[in-house]
Amino acid sequence: MKDLLIEVLELIKELKYKFSISDASRRLNQSEQAISEVLGNALNNGYIVKNSYGYLLTDKGEKAVLNHRGNHLHNSIHKLSILDLLRRRFEGKVHNWYSHISRSHGLDKDSVRDLTRDLQQMPWRIEDTVPLVDLREGDRALVAYILGGRGLTLRLAEMGLTPNVEVRIIRKGPMRGPIEILVRGTSLALGYGVAKRVFVRRV
């Protein structure tokens, strides 16, 4: 039920007042009754509010979505197996993903704050994002967020790689070599280490 709650909250965040029970039922492959029950629980527990236009996330709902996105990001970075993920959760090894990302990935407070902002503003479900290196030649995608320090983020922004910009994979080098992409009509080459820090949503 908790996973379905997060999925519904993600959809409300994405669709805002366009959210409907029938659409959520179709997208999430759940019955309309199950979606209605989740909405009732979300209302009762303060994750959402309902007005004459539809549903909106409360601060508590926004925080739940952000925590989910942070945990998903952490798991994506480390490519944890299901068993390892369950073990780490059971052992309580990842309590605060903000401090973990800061320590493990060398991000300063400003970079973590920027990443948090990008995750909050991202209009898609976090599960729909993948590292740029996962795309194949010819694939197109929209930049979702960049997992990097201020220097890397600014350098990529100067090259045109900012959130919601479309990229296309032109060529992938063998053996984790450079990846050539097309951004804003310009061809760029990114090293594998940089490309795996750029998360995108396929289009």
PyMOL commands that set and color helices and strands:
alter all, ss='L'
color gray80, all
select helices_A, chain A and resi 2-18+21-28+32-44+59-78+82-91+97-105+109-121+126-128+132-134+150-158+192-195
alter helices_A, ss='H'
color red, helices_A
select strands_A, chain A and resi 48-51+54-57+129-131+140-146+166-172+179-183+186-190+198-202
alter strands_A, ss='S'
color yellow, strands_A
deselect
rebuild
show_as cartoon
